[in-house]
Amino acid sequence: MTELIITSKEDLQLLIQASVKKAFEEYKHHSEPDDAFLNAQEAADFIKRSINSLYRYTSNGQIPFIKRNGKNLTFRKSELKKWLLEGKQKSIAEIEQELGRKS
């Protein structure tokens, strides 16, 4: 059975706008090149850490960032990916494969 929903024109417009905005953001997120520049919030979201953790990483020199004129922080997505992968722990299979190649 089909359910009929009645809504106002304004509510329908808001629903459509929100849906289009969400779809655009998802498309933008998936189509960004690796060399894209991210602001602090985007970088924190990308590395899945809080903004406070991101600022702590920058102040401790633990994460690559760009700061121009003493103002906003900018991050290169490709450098953040590299930074994340530097912390990757090798699996036993990867270690054994390396040892096999070196022997």
C-alpha positions in Angstrom: 0.0 0.0 0.0 1.4 3.4 -1.0 1.4 6.0 1.8 0.5 9.6 0.9 2.6 12.3 2.6 1.4 15.9 2.6 3.9 18.7 3.1 4.2 22.4 2.4 6.0 23.7 -0.6 8.7 25.3 1.7 9.4 22.0 3.5 9.7 20.2 0.2 12.1 22.8 -1.1 14.2 22.5 2.1 14.2 18.7 1.8 15.4 18.9 -1.8 18.1 21.4 -1.0 19.4 19.3 1.8 19.4 16.2 -0.3 21.3 18.0 -3.2 23.8 19.5 -0.7 24.5 16.1 0.9 24.9 14.4 -2.5 27.3 17.2 -3.7 29.4 16.9 -0.5 29.7 13.2 -0.9 30.7 13.6 -4.5 33.2 16.3 -3.6 34.7 14.2 -0.9 35.2 11.2 -3.2 36.4 13.2 -6.2 39.1 15.3 -4.4 42.6 14.8 -5.8 45.2 13.6 -3.3 47.1 16.9 -3.7 44.0 18.9 -2.5 44.5 21.4 0.2 42.4 21.0 3.4 41.6 23.4 6.2 42.1 22.3 9.8 38.5 20.9 10.2 38.7 19.0 6.9 42.1 17.6 7.9 40.9 16.6 11.4 37.9 14.8 9.7 40.2 13.1 7.2 42.5 11.7 9.8 39.5 10.9 12.0 40.8 12.9 15.0 39.4 15.8 17.0 40.4 19.3 16.0 42.2 19.6 19.4 44.3 16.6 18.6 45.2 18.0 15.2 46.3 21.3 16.8 48.4 19.3 19.3 50.0 17.4 16.5 50.9 20.6 14.7 52.3 22.3 17.8 54.5 19.2 18.6 55.7 19.1 15.0 54.2 15.6 14.5 52.1 16.3 11.4 52.9 18.2 8.2 51.1 21.5 7.7 51.4 24.8 6.0 51.0 28.1 7.9 51.2 31.4 6.0 51.5 34.8 7.6 50.9 33.4 11.1 47.3 32.7 10.2 45.2 29.6 9.2 46.7 26.2 9.0 46.5 24.3 5.7 47.2 20.7 5.0 47.9 18.8 1.9 45.8 15.6 1.6 48.6 13.6 0.1 51.0 14.5 3.0 48.3 13.5 5.5 47.9 10.1 3.8 51.7 9.6 3.9 51.8 10.6 7.6 49.0 8.1 8.4 50.8 5.3 6.5 54.1 6.0 8.4 52.4 4.7 11.5 51.3 1.4 9.8 52.5 -1.7 11.6 53.6 -4.4 9.3 51.8 -7.8 9.5 53.7 -11.0 10.1 53.2 -12.0 6.5 54.8 -8.7 5.3 57.8 -9.1 7.6 58.3 -12.7 6.5 58.0 -11.6 2.8 60.7 -9.0 3.4 62.9 -11.5 5.1 62.4 -13.9 2.3 63.5 -11.3 -0.3 66.5 -10.2 1.7 67.8 -13.8 2.2 
